């Protein structure tokens, strides 16, 4: 990659501020920060010293691990929870270990290849929700950042006191996470004491960012490959992390050298990060050791594989070893000799093995990586076909990208498609946290591609002569409305079609009318925004593809003080009904899709916005459905 960094402007604010970016990964987490001093060019720094990690010079990440004691209090975290001897202490004290907890926040609407994730994840600690565990880890990261800044900067304690009330947080998350997951992370941030529970703090002090876009900003800052973005071509960013693989595509917008970018394909997120290599290894090893005395050592052997063998695997031509014991540990039937378990680097299905058991299992270290390699290459090729612009380069970042085997296999698979695969020269595992701060300082992506179709679900007038309408009557969708007229419920009105390029802050507006039978209902008017996840290019009815519709948000409004129209009912039975006009609005602000309702009061437009909203999984019902009651003019 080119080493020419992106230029950064002088901070023009009037007051010193601190920006903290948390990259909370499935297996490892990192912190980057920037102190904004008026008149100074901001400098992005990383927290490189953590408790129990001091001996690792310049270590930029710590394990995403927590231990809880019997009372449910956090007993150890980060590097402290992975230090030598911690397993024995935890066993003696009855501590409960929590790891990979980030993946419990994911959407339950997984792709076909991701459906069995839950069974593979370690459970959460008893009586702990994922929000509680996440908040404990956030609180720990904040403590580490505070101590690092105080200890490493000149007059560090005075510096901290000058910014501790003016801290903005940027939290990155996988591409596949949406408003519902953001709402959970926001709740965790409030619980951790990072921000208050006020709408102002949630709006101003907490920003969310996809890991794909954070990685792009890191690449921009550290110099994109020369020629990668020429002639309007795009670049694919693959963030291969511990739990997820995030794949995004962008191109530079020709706008006179202002370095603005746009998303050119719907971003993807897959559960094929490095932990799943370890999971595949554990499945194989548990079968291999099923009749061995060393089955009781399975967890320790898997841990040694994860920390050593997996990291250094480069060639399938050589046997691989997992050192887990001493010279007295031997079992020739499963390939254990002098405390080492021997594995093949590559074992074709037709080849003979050293033992009958291995011949039956036909497993090798390369096969543990194979699902992740296939996932990345197929995801890139799908983006290549779906992108609005041609693509010539692929940039591989993230902790998993440091695997030479993964990089070489992906490079080999994509090179034949005319793609140039590149890894940054150093610190690929800092791409997300550094990129998140860079995003805060200068947002360079100005348009995005909609993942789904978005809009409200209306009712429409029923026409008994329309065959399609009669079908919906048979389905029970026809009812008598407040107007006295029959209407059909479940008509989806698309405001933003799927795979649409959307300029940031461009508003999509749809005018609607609320009709009601009693003015008392105006005290609590609810409206919903939905998304359609299916492949129908023209989705119209919720009951025709029901499983593909999910509620995006609910907004509750008090409209009781507004003037309304009084109209005679349309059924010739006498009586009246009432109506008020309002507009739906959808727009992107950063990576967050926002919904608003707008109406007129004395000729002045008023708005009500829900910031923390999200896709609802069926099993969640209405639990934690975010709402908003704040009007903005």
Secondary structure, 3 states (H helix, E strand, C coil): CCCCCCCCCECCCCCCEEEEEEEECCCEEEEEEEEECCCCECCCEECCCCCCCCCCCCCCEEECEEEECCCCCEEEEHHHHCCCCHHHHHHHHCCEEEECHHHHHCCCCCCHHHCCHHHHCCCCCCCCCHHHHHHHHHHHHHHHHHHHHHHHCCCHHHHHHHHCCCEEEEEEECCCCCHHHHHHHHHHHHHCCCCCCCHHHHHHCEEEEEHHHHHHHHHHHHCCCCCCCHHHCEEEEEEECCCCEEEEEEEEECCCCCCEEEECCCCEEECCCHHHHHHHHHHHHHHHCCCCHHHHHHHHHHHHHHHHHHHHCCCCCCCEEEECCCCCCCEHHHCEECCEEEECCCCCCCCCCCCHHHHHHCCCHHHHHHHHHHHHHHHHHHHHHHCCCCEEEEEEECHHHHCHHHHHHHHHHHHCCCCEEEECCCCHHHHHHHHHHHHHHCCCEEEEECCCEEECEEEEECCCCCHHHHHHHHCCCEEECCCCCEEEEEEECCCECCCCEEECCCCEEEEEEEEECCHHHHHHEEEEEEEECCCCCCCCEHHHCHHHEEEEEEEEECCCCCCCEEEECCCCCCCEEEEEEEEEEEEEECCEEEEEEEEEECCEEEEEEECCCCCCCHHHCCCCCCCCCCEEC
